[in-house]
Amino acid sequence: MKIFKAVFLIPGLICLFSGCVSSSKAALMADREPVALVSVTSNYDINWKDEESLDPKVPGLLVGSALKKDPALTFVTNSNELINTAEGILRSVLADFDVINLAENERVLHSRAYREARISSYQTRQKKAAPANFRLVDYRDRNFAAALASETGIRRSMYVEFDFTKVMRSGFGKNGKLQACVEMLVIILDEKGKTLYRKDFTAWSSDTAEVSQATYYEADLLRLFDASIEEISVDFISQFGN
C-alpha cells in the first residue's frame, strides 16, 4: 500500500492530546494478544457536512436538469460499498504496521458469541451501514465481551465507527470543488467490557473533485474517501509506535 511508513517513524506523531501516548496505552498491544474487529459501521447516506440529508427521489429543478444532461452524474452517494472498502483499508494498514494483532475474521464472525451478540438499537434506527457479514453489535454488551473471551480466548474487541461527509473546498454554493471528510471513532474493550482505548480521528482529503449544481461523478468522490480512510487509519495506528 502507499501508506506513510516514514511518517510512522516520526516520534512526534505518537503524541496524544497534550502529551505522548501514556505507557499504559502504549502497552495495550505490547503483549500481542489478538484483538477482535467486532464492528465497523458508518452512516449510509454521504451527506454534505452539517446539512440535512437529501431525498434521492426529489433532486430539485437545477439538480434534475444537470442529471438529464449527464446521466453519469449523481447528487446523493451512499456508503454501501465504501464501508467494505473502509474495512479492507483499515485491516491492510494494521497488518502493514503489525502493531495491533487482529484476530482472524472468521474466528470472530463465525463464533456463537458473535451470532448471539446484542444488536445496537441506536445504530439500527440510524440505518448504519456495515461490511458484508458484520452485525451492528452494541459495544455496551458486556455479556458479549465475556462470551467471546470464553469461546475463542480473544479478550479484546475493537469497534470502529466512520462518518463520511463531503464539503465544499472552493467555489460558490454547490459549484466548484468538493473534498471528502472522514471521522472515525475507535473503541477497544477488554473481556469485561471495560474501555481500554477510545479516541476520535478526523481526516480531510487533500485532493478535490469537481461539483456543479450539487452534482458530481461518484467515482471521483469515492477516490477521495479511499485516500482519507488510509490517512486516518495510519493516524490511529501511529499512536502505538515507539
Backbone as CSV, one residue per row, in Angstrom:
resi,resn,N_x,N_y,N_z,CA_x,CA_y,CA_z,C_x,C_y,C_z
1,MET,0.839,-1.201,0.000,0.000,0.000,0.000,0.868,1.243,0.000
2,LYS,0.305,2.331,-0.452,1.066,3.568,-0.464,0.808,4.353,0.819
3,ILE,0.969,3.700,1.957,0.776,4.378,3.230,2.078,5.020,3.668
4,PHE,1.979,5.840,4.687,3.087,6.707,5.039,3.940,6.087,6.125
5,LYS,4.709,5.041,5.764,5.514,4.358,6.779,6.565,5.273,7.386
6,ALA,7.106,6.149,6.566,8.128,7.058,7.085,7.533,7.951,8.157
7,VAL,6.265,8.337,7.967,5.594,9.174,8.943,5.470,8.448,10.279
8,PHE,5.239,7.135,10.189,5.055,6.330,11.401,6.287,6.378,12.287
9,LEU,7.443,6.564,11.687,8.683,6.532,12.442,8.993,7.853,13.129
10,ILE,8.210,8.874,12.805,8.479,10.182,13.401,7.889,10.237,14.799
11,PRO,8.691,10.412,15.812,8.207,10.374,17.197,7.071,11.338,17.473
12,GLY,7.088,12.477,16.779,6.065,13.470,17.070,4.667,13.000,16.789
13,LEU,4.507,12.012,15.900,3.167,11.574,15.540,2.541,10.667,16.582
14,ILE,3.292,10.245,17.578,2.689,9.377,18.587,2.179,10.179,19.772
15,CYS,2.187,11.464,19.638,1.675,12.297,20.724,0.158,12.269,20.745
16,LEU,-0.397,12.298,21.893,-1.841,12.236,22.082,-2.254,13.378,22.990
17,PHE,-3.257,14.172,22.506,-3.699,15.345,23.228,-2.496,16.249,23.529
18,SER,-2.213,16.547,24.793,-1.123,17.469,25.104,0.201,16.764,25.335
19,GLY,0.209,15.450,25.352,1.451,14.722,25.587,1.497,13.478,24.749
20,CYS,2.546,12.698,24.916,2.678,11.478,24.139,1.812,10.377,24.733
21,VAL,1.615,9.313,23.976,0.795,8.199,24.427,1.338,7.688,25.748
22,SER,0.458,7.521,26.707,0.898,7.064,28.021,1.442,5.654,27.922
23,SER,2.241,5.284,28.927,2.835,3.949,28.909,1.766,2.868,28.942
24,SER,0.639,3.147,29.619,-0.433,2.145,29.687,-1.053,1.921,28.321
25,LYS,-1.262,2.990,27.578,-1.831,2.847,26.242,-0.819,2.236,25.286
26,ALA,0.443,2.639,25.444,1.482,2.078,24.578,1.639,0.587,24.825
27,ALA,1.359,0.177,26.069,1.498,-1.232,26.416,0.252,-2.038,26.090
28,LEU,-0.791,-1.363,25.640,-2.061,-2.031,25.371,-1.901,-3.203,24.420
29,MET,-1.068,-3.024,23.387,-0.872,-4.079,22.410,0.490,-4.760,22.533
30,ALA,1.233,-4.427,23.578,2.604,-4.919,23.688,2.688,-6.432,23.812
31,ASP,1.686,-7.054,24.428,1.759,-8.496,24.635,1.288,-9.289,23.424
32,ARG,0.877,-8.581,22.366,0.486,-9.207,21.106,-0.773,-10.058,21.231
33,GLU,-1.579,-9.809,22.249,-2.851,-10.517,22.337,-3.709,-10.158,21.138
34,PRO,-4.420,-11.134,20.574,-5.265,-10.827,19.421,-6.423,-9.910,19.799
35,VAL,-6.816,-9.083,18.861,-7.924,-8.161,19.044,-8.989,-8.489,18.002
36,ALA,-10.217,-8.645,18.441,-11.313,-8.948,17.522,-11.863,-7.648,16.943
37,LEU,-11.863,-7.544,15.622,-12.521,-6.413,14.977,-13.999,-6.784,14.890
38,VAL,-14.744,-6.323,15.870,-16.125,-6.766,16.061,-17.115,-5.989,15.203
39,SER,-16.893,-4.694,15.092,-17.880,-3.849,14.421,-17.202,-2.752,13.624
40,VAL,-17.630,-2.587,12.373,-17.205,-1.471,11.521,-18.481,-0.906,10.909
41,THR,-18.805,0.321,11.242,-20.061,0.901,10.770,-19.835,2.308,10.224
42,SER,-20.845,2.811,9.548,-20.808,4.195,9.062,-22.224,4.659,8.778
43,ASN,-22.377,5.943,8.583,-23.638,6.478,8.081,-23.872,5.915,6.680
44,TYR,-25.134,5.761,6.312,-25.453,5.189,4.995,-25.383,6.249,3.894
45,ASP,-26.093,7.355,4.076,-26.052,8.436,3.093,-24.877,9.355,3.361
46,ILE,-24.114,9.638,2.319,-22.969,10.543,2.448,-23.453,11.953,2.133
47,ASN,-23.794,12.675,3.179,-24.401,13.991,3.020,-23.350,15.104,2.996
48,TRP,-23.809,16.311,2.714,-22.965,17.481,2.871,-22.818,17.739,4.362
49,LYS,-21.610,17.996,4.811,-21.337,18.140,6.248,-22.183,19.244,6.859
50,ASP,-22.804,18.917,7.987,-23.624,19.853,8.758,-24.860,20.325,8.003
51,GLU,-25.296,19.564,6.998,-26.518,19.899,6.272,-27.477,18.725,6.323
52,GLU,-28.745,19.024,6.109,-29.771,17.989,6.125,-29.553,17.023,4.969
53,SER,-29.949,15.770,5.175,-29.810,14.779,4.115,-30.759,15.088,2.967
54,LEU,-30.391,14.638,1.788,-31.179,14.888,0.586,-32.001,13.660,0.230
55,ASP,-33.149,13.887,-0.338,-34.002,12.799,-0.804,-33.615,12.483,-2.246
56,PRO,-33.056,11.300,-2.505,-32.622,10.960,-3.864,-33.764,10.924,-4.869
57,LYS,-35.003,10.864,-4.376,-36.153,10.833,-5.277,-36.634,12.232,-5.658
58,VAL,-36.110,13.236,-4.951,-36.528,14.613,-5.211,-35.284,15.469,-5.441
59,PRO,-34.727,15.444,-6.644,-33.476,16.162,-6.897,-33.616,17.674,-6.977
60,GLY,-34.793,18.185,-7.273,-34.939,19.623,-7.461,-34.703,20.004,-8.909
61,LEU,-35.117,21.208,-9.283,-35.074,21.623,-10.687,-33.657,21.697,-11.245
62,LEU,-32.768,22.401,-10.546,-31.415,22.583,-11.063,-30.649,21.267,-11.118
63,VAL,-30.758,20.489,-10.038,-30.076,19.197,-9.999,-30.664,18.266,-11.055
64,GLY,-31.987,18.250,-11.149,-32.639,17.404,-12.135,-32.215,17.743,-13.549
65,SER,-32.062,19.027,-13.834,-31.617,19.459,-15.158,-30.200,18.979,-15.450
66,ALA,-29.318,19.076,-14.452,-27.926,18.625,-14.625,-27.864,17.129,-14.848
67,LEU,-28.698,16.377,-14.134,-28.708,14.922,-14.274,-29.209,14.490,-15.646
68,LYS,-30.142,15.247,-16.196,-30.658,14.933,-17.533,-29.591,15.156,-18.597
69,LYS,-28.769,16.182,-18.402,-27.709,16.481,-19.363,-26.613,15.420,-19.321
70,ASP,-26.343,14.889,-18.142,-25.303,13.868,-17.998,-25.767,12.836,-16.973
71,PRO,-26.372,11.729,-17.428,-26.886,10.694,-16.515,-25.801,10.042,-15.649
72,ALA,-24.520,10.227,-16.000,-23.436,9.636,-15.207,-23.206,10.405,-13.906
73,LEU,-23.781,11.593,-13.813,-23.645,12.390,-12.603,-24.585,11.885,-11.510
74,THR,-24.297,12.267,-10.286,-25.174,11.950,-9.159,-25.142,13.105,-8.172
75,PHE,-26.081,13.123,-7.253,-26.065,14.157,-6.210,-26.208,13.544,-4.823
76,VAL,-26.459,12.232,-4.758,-26.517,11.518,-3.492,-25.727,10.223,-3.635
77,THR,-24.802,9.999,-2.715,-23.999,8.772,-2.706,-24.213,8.063,-1.377
78,ASN,-24.278,6.741,-1.408,-24.378,6.003,-0.151,-23.092,5.222,0.090
79,SER,-22.952,4.723,1.307,-21.707,4.069,1.713,-21.801,2.548,1.666
80,ASN,-22.751,2.033,0.924,-22.975,0.595,0.861,-21.716,-0.166,0.468
81,GLU,-20.984,0.332,-0.525,-19.729,-0.292,-0.955,-18.533,0.307,-0.229
82,LEU,-18.615,1.588,0.081,-17.494,2.271,0.723,-17.154,1.665,2.080
83,ILE,-18.155,1.195,2.820,-17.878,0.623,4.137,-17.072,-0.668,4.012
84,ASN,-17.297,-1.431,2.940,-16.471,-2.619,2.698,-15.035,-2.220,2.387
85,THR,-14.893,-1.162,1.587,-13.560,-0.647,1.272,-12.857,-0.153,2.529
86,ALA,-13.602,0.545,3.387,-13.020,1.093,4.616,-12.495,-0.017,5.520
87,GLU,-13.278,-1.082,5.652,-12.846,-2.201,6.494,-11.590,-2.846,5.931
88,GLY,-11.530,-2.980,4.600,-10.357,-3.567,3.964,-9.115,-2.709,4.121
89,ILE,-9.278,-1.393,3.971,-8.139,-0.477,4.115,-7.634,-0.492,5.556
90,LEU,-8.557,-0.453,6.507,-8.167,-0.464,7.919,-7.393,-1.737,8.251
91,ARG,-7.890,-2.876,7.821,-7.190,-4.141,8.067,-5.804,-4.137,7.431
92,SER,-5.719,-3.626,6.219,-4.444,-3.619,5.499,-3.410,-2.742,6.207
93,VAL,-3.860,-1.578,6.691,-2.948,-0.683,7.411,-2.464,-1.343,8.705
94,LEU,-3.374,-1.950,9.455,-2.997,-2.604,10.707,-2.027,-3.752,10.451
95,ALA,-2.268,-4.505,9.384,-1.380,-5.624,9.055,-0.018,-5.113,8.603
96,ASP,-0.003,-4.000,7.880,1.245,-3.471,7.343,2.173,-2.984,8.452
97,PHE,1.593,-2.360,9.476,2.409,-1.867,10.582,2.666,-2.944,11.628
98,ASP,1.802,-3.948,11.676,1.998,-5.095,12.564,2.179,-4.667,14.015
99,VAL,1.327,-3.765,14.467,1.348,-3.327,15.861,0.175,-3.942,16.615
100,ILE,-1.012,-3.839,16.030,-2.195,-4.473,16.597,-2.408,-5.806,15.891
101,ASN,-2.498,-6.868,16.665,-2.643,-8.210,16.122,-4.124,-8.565,15.997
102,LEU,-4.718,-8.321,14.821,-6.129,-8.611,14.632,-6.367,-10.113,14.550
103,ALA,-7.399,-10.563,15.237,-7.786,-11.971,15.172,-8.355,-12.271,13.792
104,GLU,-8.307,-13.546,13.404,-8.851,-13.936,12.114,-10.332,-13.577,12.050
105,ASN,-10.727,-13.014,10.908,-12.091,-12.550,10.737,-13.106,-13.663,10.981
106,GLU,-12.865,-14.834,10.391,-13.811,-15.945,10.509,-13.940,-16.413,11.963
107,ARG,-12.840,-16.373,12.680,-12.853,-16.808,14.073,-13.808,-15.959,14.908
108,VAL,-13.916,-14.707,14.555,-14.793,-13.791,15.283,-16.230,-13.878,14.766
109,LEU,-16.398,-13.671,13.464,-17.739,-13.580,12.893,-18.501,-14.895,12.907
110,HIS,-17.796,-16.018,12.924,-18.453,-17.322,12.930,-18.665,-17.874,14.340
111,SER,-18.276,-17.119,15.332,-18.436,-17.593,16.708,-19.897,-17.496,17.141
112,ARG,-20.254,-18.348,18.063,-21.614,-18.313,18.618,-21.837,-17.007,19.365
113,ALA,-20.809,-16.551,20.064,-20.922,-15.299,20.811,-21.294,-14.146,19.887
114,TYR,-20.678,-14.114,18.712,-20.960,-13.037,17.765,-22.373,-13.159,17.215
115,ARG,-22.770,-14.367,16.897,-24.114,-14.579,16.344,-25.206,-14.180,17.339
116,GLU,-24.908,-14.321,18.618,-25.906,-14.040,19.647,-25.700,-12.688,20.322
117,ALA,-24.754,-11.900,19.832,-24.473,-10.597,20.445,-25.670,-9.657,20.310
118,ARG,-25.813,-8.781,21.264,-26.907,-7.808,21.241,-26.659,-6.768,20.156
119,ILE,-27.683,-6.483,19.392,-27.581,-5.505,18.321,-27.879,-4.107,18.869
120,SER,-27.146,-3.116,18.388,-27.336,-1.738,18.826,-28.632,-1.176,18.245
121,SER,-29.581,-0.861,19.113,-30.851,-0.289,18.656,-30.630,1.094,18.050
122,TYR,-29.657,1.824,18.598,-29.357,3.163,18.063,-28.854,3.059,16.624
123,GLN,-27.898,2.182,16.370,-27.347,2.049,15.030,-28.386,1.510,14.052
124,THR,-29.280,0.676,14.544,-30.358,0.170,13.698,-31.303,1.302,13.302
125,ARG,-31.670,2.141,14.265,-32.553,3.279,13.971,-31.898,4.254,13.015
126,GLN,-30.581,4.434,13.167,-29.852,5.367,12.317,-29.518,4.763,10.952
127,LYS,-29.912,3.513,10.734,-29.676,2.817,9.463,-28.188,2.817,9.098
128,LYS,-27.365,2.442,10.072,-25.927,2.398,9.844,-25.563,1.301,8.847
129,ALA,-24.533,1.568,8.060,-24.027,0.584,7.105,-22.922,-0.222,7.763
130,ALA,-22.785,-1.473,7.351,-21.742,-2.354,7.878,-21.232,-3.229,6.743
131,PRO,-19.973,-3.690,6.816,-19.443,-4.578,5.781,-20.205,-5.898,5.737
132,ALA,-20.050,-6.606,4.652,-20.704,-7.893,4.493,-20.329,-8.817,5.647
133,ASN,-21.329,-9.507,6.191,-21.184,-10.488,7.283,-21.001,-9.857,8.663
134,PHE,-20.884,-8.539,8.729,-20.775,-7.879,10.029,-22.164,-7.539,10.568
135,ARG,-22.277,-7.502,11.895,-23.516,-7.132,12.553,-23.317,-5.811,13.297
136,LEU,-24.422,-5.159,13.614,-24.371,-3.894,14.356,-24.324,-4.196,15.849
137,VAL,-23.209,-4.770,16.283,-23.069,-5.203,17.675,-22.972,-3.993,18.604
138,ASP,-23.687,-4.061,19.708,-23.697,-2.996,20.707,-22.440,-3.128,21.573
139,TYR,-21.575,-2.121,21.546,-20.320,-2.206,22.305,-20.558,-2.206,23.818
140,ARG,-21.753,-1.840,24.227,-22.078,-1.826,25.671,-22.514,-3.197,26.187
141,ASP,-22.574,-4.180,25.295,-22.992,-5.531,25.680,-21.818,-6.263,26.336
142,ARG,-21.729,-6.184,27.644,-20.620,-6.817,28.360,-20.717,-8.335,28.329
143,ASN,-21.924,-8.844,28.194,-22.093,-10.291,28.093,-21.405,-10.833,26.847
144,PHE,-21.451,-10.055,25.762,-20.796,-10.484,24.538,-19.285,-10.550,24.720
145,ALA,-18.713,-9.528,25.329,-17.264,-9.498,25.538,-16.808,-10.724,26.325
146,ALA,-17.560,-11.056,27.369,-17.215,-12.221,28.189,-17.422,-13.520,27.419
147,ALA,-18.510,-13.600,26.651,-18.809,-14.808,25.889,-17.766,-15.042,24.799
148,LEU,-17.328,-13.975,24.142,-16.312,-14.103,23.098,-15.007,-14.593,23.690
149,ALA,-14.628,-14.051,24.839,-13.394,-14.469,25.501,-13.471,-15.931,25.926
150,SER,-14.615,-16.338,26.450,-14.784,-17.710,26.907,-14.739,-18.707,25.749
151,GLU,-15.358,-18.327,24.640,-15.455,-19.242,23.496,-14.178,-19.287,22.670
152,THR,-13.567,-18.143,22.431,-12.440,-18.069,21.489,-11.099,-17.754,22.140
153,GLY,-11.113,-17.279,23.381,-9.878,-16.862,24.040,-9.467,-15.450,23.675
154,ILE,-10.262,-14.775,22.838,-9.961,-13.390,22.443,-10.514,-12.452,23.503
155,ARG,-9.628,-11.743,24.177,-10.033,-10.935,25.328,-10.133,-9.442,25.043
156,ARG,-9.934,-9.064,23.791,-10.038,-7.649,23.424,-10.868,-7.515,22.157
157,SER,-11.705,-6.517,22.131,-12.560,-6.302,20.966,-12.518,-4.836,20.551
158,MET,-12.560,-4.614,19.248,-12.450,-3.260,18.714,-13.696,-2.909,17.904
159,TYR,-14.195,-1.717,18.156,-15.372,-1.186,17.455,-14.950,0.085,16.735
160,VAL,-15.262,0.173,15.452,-14.874,1.336,14.648,-16.118,1.914,13.989
161,GLU,-16.318,3.208,14.180,-17.463,3.879,13.563,-16.960,5.035,12.705
162,PHE,-17.279,4.978,11.417,-16.909,6.027,10.474,-18.089,6.976,10.254
163,ASP,-17.751,8.212,9.945,-18.756,9.171,9.494,-18.211,9.798,8.215
164,PHE,-18.883,9.538,7.099,-18.448,10.029,5.796,-19.311,11.224,5.385
165,THR,-18.670,12.344,5.109,-19.389,13.521,4.619,-18.577,14.184,3.522
166,LYS,-19.186,15.120,2.855,-18.493,15.898,1.825,-18.731,17.381,2.097
167,VAL,-17.796,18.213,1.651,-17.881,19.642,1.941,-17.265,20.420,0.787
168,MET,-17.754,21.625,0.562,-17.182,22.457,-0.495,-15.815,22.974,-0.072
169,ARG,-14.839,22.813,-0.950,-13.480,23.326,-0.701,-13.333,24.723,-1.277
170,SER,-13.939,24.944,-2.441,-13.869,26.260,-3.085,-15.043,26.400,-4.041
171,GLY,-15.337,27.626,-4.401,-16.424,27.872,-5.334,-17.555,28.633,-4.672
172,PHE,-18.708,28.592,-5.302,-19.871,29.328,-4.811,-21.065,28.381,-4.768
173,GLY,-21.740,28.353,-3.609,-22.854,27.426,-3.473,-22.356,25.996,-3.581
174,LYS,-22.954,25.237,-4.475,-22.526,23.860,-4.729,-21.916,23.764,-6.124
175,ASN,-21.156,24.780,-6.473,-20.424,24.808,-7.736,-18.959,25.100,-7.446
176,GLY,-18.102,24.212,-7.853,-16.681,24.411,-7.597,-15.979,23.097,-7.340
177,LYS,-15.328,22.993,-6.193,-14.591,21.775,-5.851,-15.007,21.303,-4.460
178,LEU,-15.217,20.009,-4.339,-15.574,19.426,-3.048,-14.445,18.544,-2.541
179,GLN,-14.432,18.315,-1.253,-13.478,17.393,-0.655,-14.212,16.456,0.286
180,ALA,-13.598,15.338,0.563,-14.200,14.344,1.443,-13.725,14.561,2.875
181,CYS,-14.599,14.288,3.816,-14.253,14.350,5.230,-14.568,12.998,5.858
182,VAL,-13.611,12.453,6.603,-13.802,11.177,7.286,-13.554,11.373,8.774
183,GLU,-14.525,11.005,9.582,-14.356,10.968,11.030,-14.409,9.510,11.461
184,MET,-13.594,9.148,12.415,-13.518,7.756,12.856,-13.397,7.687,14.368
185,LEU,-14.277,6.917,14.981,-14.219,6.653,16.414,-13.746,5.217,16.603
186,VAL,-12.713,5.024,17.427,-12.191,3.693,17.720,-12.359,3.417,19.215
187,ILE,-12.984,2.291,19.524,-13.161,1.867,20.911,-12.585,0.459,21.048
188,ILE,-11.733,0.241,22.040,-11.185,-1.084,22.318,-11.551,-1.450,23.750
189,LEU,-12.178,-2.617,23.906,-12.646,-3.075,25.208,-11.932,-4.357,25.624
190,ASP,-11.913,-4.622,26.942,-11.377,-5.893,27.416,-12.515,-6.899,27.561
191,GLU,-12.212,-8.082,28.098,-13.213,-9.145,28.174,-14.334,-8.862,29.171
192,LYS,-14.155,-7.821,29.989,-15.201,-7.438,30.932,-16.028,-6.261,30.417
193,GLY,-15.702,-5.818,29.197,-16.407,-4.682,28.625,-15.853,-3.346,29.068
194,LYS,-14.713,-3.375,29.761,-14.075,-2.137,30.219,-13.330,-1.486,29.061
195,THR,-13.434,-0.158,28.972,-12.792,0.580,27.890,-11.290,0.684,28.125
196,LEU,-10.519,0.134,27.192,-9.065,0.246,27.226,-8.587,1.432,26.406
197,TYR,-9.358,1.765,25.392,-8.935,2.826,24.472,-10.173,3.403,23.792
198,ARG,-10.215,4.713,23.670,-11.302,5.393,22.958,-10.794,6.718,22.438
199,LYS,-10.930,6.935,21.132,-10.455,8.195,20.558,-11.121,8.455,19.214
200,ASP,-11.352,9.741,18.934,-11.896,10.184,17.649,-10.772,10.713,16.766
201,PHE,-10.921,10.500,15.462,-9.957,10.997,14.479,-10.708,11.663,13.333
202,THR,-10.062,12.621,12.692,-10.663,13.297,11.544,-9.614,13.473,10.453
203,ALA,-10.030,13.253,9.213,-9.137,13.459,8.069,-9.925,14.120,6.937
204,TRP,-9.276,15.082,6.275,-9.870,15.756,5.121,-9.037,15.415,3.897
205,SER,-9.679,15.131,2.806,-8.938,14.777,1.602,-8.154,15.982,1.092
206,SER,-6.915,15.752,0.697,-6.109,16.829,0.138,-6.502,17.104,-1.309
207,ASP,-6.953,16.073,-2.009,-7.432,16.248,-3.383,-8.905,16.637,-3.374
208,THR,-9.384,17.087,-4.513,-10.773,17.518,-4.624,-11.414,16.911,-5.863
209,ALA,-12.726,17.081,-5.956,-13.481,16.633,-7.123,-14.374,17.778,-7.585
210,GLU,-14.660,17.808,-8.869,-15.496,18.855,-9.427,-16.957,18.640,-9.036
211,VAL,-17.651,19.743,-8.729,-19.076,19.685,-8.435,-19.767,20.844,-9.138
212,SER,-20.893,20.557,-9.764,-21.649,21.590,-10.489,-23.130,21.366,-10.227
213,GLN,-23.805,22.407,-9.773,-25.220,22.307,-9.414,-25.446,21.154,-8.418
214,ALA,-24.492,20.987,-7.521,-24.538,19.947,-6.470,-24.397,18.537,-7.024
215,THR,-24.049,18.395,-8.299,-23.862,17.068,-8.900,-22.374,16.820,-9.154
216,TYR,-22.002,15.541,-9.170,-20.597,15.167,-9.325,-20.541,13.724,-9.816
217,TYR,-19.347,13.297,-10.216,-19.155,11.902,-10.603,-18.820,11.097,-9.351
218,GLU,-19.628,10.082,-9.088,-19.497,9.329,-7.853,-18.112,8.713,-7.674
219,ALA,-17.537,8.188,-8.766,-16.216,7.559,-8.669,-15.165,8.558,-8.198
220,ASP,-15.317,9.828,-8.608,-14.359,10.858,-8.184,-14.443,11.092,-6.683
221,LEU,-15.662,11.108,-6.144,-15.833,11.307,-4.706,-15.286,10.121,-3.927
222,LEU,-15.586,8.913,-4.367,-15.158,7.722,-3.631,-13.640,7.599,-3.588
223,ARG,-12.975,8.037,-4.648,-11.499,8.016,-4.638,-10.952,8.913,-3.524
224,LEU,-11.623,10.030,-3.287,-11.183,10.927,-2.213,-11.307,10.247,-0.852
225,PHE,-12.363,9.480,-0.678,-12.564,8.780,0.589,-11.521,7.690,0.803
226,ASP,-11.155,6.982,-0.258,-10.147,5.918,-0.118,-8.867,6.455,0.509
227,ALA,-8.377,7.575,-0.023,-7.131,8.158,0.481,-7.298,8.648,1.923
228,SER,-8.456,9.210,2.236,-8.681,9.752,3.583,-8.832,8.638,4.619
229,ILE,-9.451,7.525,4.234,-9.569,6.387,5.145,-8.191,5.822,5.454
230,GLU,-7.343,5.762,4.446,-5.968,5.292,4.662,-5.221,6.224,5.603
231,GLU,-5.372,7.516,5.379,-4.689,8.504,6.217,-5.143,8.417,7.669
232,ILE,-6.443,8.291,7.884,-6.964,8.279,9.244,-6.599,6.978,9.955
233,SER,-6.489,5.883,9.202,-6.066,4.601,9.779,-4.624,4.667,10.222
234,VAL,-3.774,5.299,9.419,-2.378,5.483,9.794,-2.258,6.384,11.020
235,ASP,-3.084,7.417,11.073,-3.080,8.322,12.220,-3.395,7.551,13.501
236,PHE,-4.362,6.651,13.423,-4.732,5.840,14.583,-3.581,4.921,15.010
237,ILE,-3.063,4.137,14.086,-2.062,3.140,14.457,-0.738,3.781,14.852
238,SER,-0.461,4.994,14.366,0.797,5.651,14.696,0.903,5.958,16.185
239,GLN,-0.227,6.012,16.862,-0.203,6.314,18.293,0.342,5.156,19.131
240,PHE,0.487,4.013,18.519,1.033,2.873,19.240,2.481,2.599,18.852
241,GLY,3.113,3.601,18.210,4.514,3.450,17.811,5.447,3.649,18.988
242,ASN,6.705,3.397,18.717,7.712,3.552,19.778,8.534,4.813,19.550
